Amino acid sequence: MSDAICVFVNEHPVEVGPGSTVLRAVRLFDAALGERVARGEATVTDGRGIPVPPDVLLSHGAILRVTAASDAGAGDAHA
């Protein structure tokens, strides 16, 4: 992707194309985790801990953290 932008999902850099959504970035990071977000079983927050809907468009440098209600205190699957 020549016009790729770099975002961070659970502290890992992920390159996405312009106009990509939060859900797309999570799916590129971890397909199974992305499916959990799509089903509403996991929540995405920004770098400040504010919830971010999966359909929000990303900008360069966005920081995303994915947490799942069933992760008993783990916070996320890849931290």
VEXPASE-266240 format. One record per atom (N, C-alpha, C): x, y, z. Coordinates in steps of 0.02 Angstrom, whole numbers, padded with zeros to 5 digits, always signed. Layout:
BEGIN
XYZ/...
//
This chain:
BEGIN
+00042-00059+00000/+00000+00000+00000/+00044+00062+00000/+00045+00097-00055/+00088+00156-00058/+00061+00213-00015/-00004+00218-00008/-00034+00271+00032/-00054+00246+00102/-00024+00191+00124/-00043+00162+00188/-00032+00210+00246/-00074+00203+00296/-00065+00241+00357/-00052+00190+00412/-00013+00210+00461/+00004+00166+00517/-00040+00183+00577/-00073+00133+00604/-00111+00140+00665/-00085+00087+00714/-00105+00091+00776/-00082+00043+00826/-00141+00008+00857/-00140-00059+00855/-00192-00099+00885/-00158-00140+00940/-00180-00130+01001/-00150-00164+01059/-00074-00159+01057/-00050-00099+01044/+00021-00081+01044/+00060-00107+00984/+00027-00138+00936/+00061-00165+00876/+00046-00121+00816/+00097-00102+00777/+00083-00062+00717/+00047-00104+00664/-00002-00073+00633/-00041-00105+00579/-00047-00054+00523/-00031-00074+00462/-00039-00029+00405/-00107-00042+00372/-00144+00012+00362/-00209+00009+00329/-00212+00061+00274/-00257+00052+00229/-00267+00100+00175/-00306+00160+00199/-00300+00216+00164/-00340+00274+00181/-00414+00256+00178/-00453+00282+00224/-00524+00268+00226/-00541+00204+00262/-00492+00172+00293/-00504+00110+00330/-00538+00125+00397/-00577+00076+00419/-00613+00083+00482/-00576+00050+00539/-00600+00063+00598/-00573+00031+00658/-00578-00045+00650/-00635-00069+00628/-00645-00141+00620/-00595-00171+00572/-00581-00137+00517/-00532-00162+00468/-00463-00169+00500/-00442-00120+00539/-00377-00123+00571/-00373-00180+00621/-00426-00190+00660/-00427-00244+00708/-00424-00311+00672/-00462-00318+00618/-00462-00381+00580/-00393-00395+00549/-00359-00343+00526/-00291-00354+00499/-00243-00374+00554/-00252-00348+00613/-00211-00366+00670/-00224-00438+00692/-00288-00455+00698/-00308-00522+00722/-00379-00535+00698/-00386-00579+00649/-00451-00592+00618/-00504-00615+00669/-00485-00659+00714/-00532-00684+00764/-00554-00628+00811/-00507-00586+00831/-00524-00530+00875/-00570-00481+00838/-00557-00471+00773/-00600-00429+00733/-00671-00455+00729/-00678-00520+00725/-00745-00550+00724/-00781-00539+00790/-00743-00542+00845/-00773-00529+00910/-00798-00457+00914/-00759-00410+00886/-00781-00340+00884/-00844-00334+00842/-00845-00366+00784/-00902-00363+00739/-00966-00390+00772/-00958-00442+00814/-01015-00472+00848/-01034-00435+00912/-00995-00384+00931/-01009-00347+00992/-00984-00380+01055/-00940-00431+01047/-00913-00467+01104/-00849-00435+01130/-00822-00387+01094/-00762-00351+01114/-00772-00277+01099/-00740-00235+01138/-00747-00163+01131/-00680-00132+01112/-00683-00080+01071/-00623-00044+01052/-00625+00024+01085/-00568+00043+01114/-00561+00110+01142/-00501+00144+01110/-00500+00211+01116/-00443+00248+01090/-00388+00252+01143/-00336+00288+01129/-00280+00294+01175/-00298+00324+01242/-00355+00358+01246/-00377+00388+01309/-00427+00345+01347/-00445+00287+01316/-00493+00242+01348/-00565+00257+01330/-00576+00300+01281/-00643+00318+01259/-00666+00267+01206/-00726+00237+01214/-00750+00188+01165/-00754+00218+01094/-00735+00177+01045/-00735+00197+00975/-00777+00146+00936/-00829+00168+00902/-00869+00122+00861/-00827+00090+00805/-00843+00029+00787/-00804-00007+00736/-00805+00026+00666/-00855+00068+00652/-00860+00097+00586/-00826+00166+00579/-00791+00187+00631/-00756+00252+00629/-00696+00247+00582/-00686+00298+00541/-00628+00301+00496/-00566+00320+00536/-00511+00289+00517/-00448+00300+00553/-00405+00354+00521/-00363+00384+00563/-00313+00430+00538/-00245+00404+00560/-00193+00429+00528/-00125+00406+00542/-00108+00413+00616/-00080+00361+00645/-00058+00363+00714/-00111+00346+00765/-00171+00328+00743/-00225+00311+00790/-00202+00255+00836/-00221+00259+00899/-00205+00208+00948/-00270+00175+00970/-00273+00110+00960/-00333+00072+00977/-00315+00016+01026/-00360+00004+01072/-00353-00050+01120/-00418-00091+01117/-00411-00156+01109/-00469-00199+01105/-00474-00239+01170/-00533-00237+01201/-00545-00275+01262/-00608-00316+01252/-00610-00373+01284/-00668-00417+01280/-00695-00431+01349/-00761-00429+01355/-00793-00441+01420/-00775-00509+01449/-00765-00559+01406/-00751-00626+01431/-00678-00637+01449/-00635-00588+01435/-00564-00593+01454/-00558-00575+01528/-00564-00623+01570/-00567-00613+01643/-00506-00575+01667/-00510-00508+01664/-00457-00466+01689/-00396-00462+01645/-00396-00497+01588/-00337-00498+01545/-00328-00434+01507/-00381-00397+01493/-00376-00333+01457/-00382-00343+01383/-00340-00386+01354/-00344-00400+01283/-00304-00463+01267/-00311-00486+01206/-00282-00550+01188/-00209-00546+01170/-00181-00486+01159/-00113-00481+01132/-00067-00432+01168/-00086-00407+01225/-00044-00357+01258/+00016-00390+01291/
//
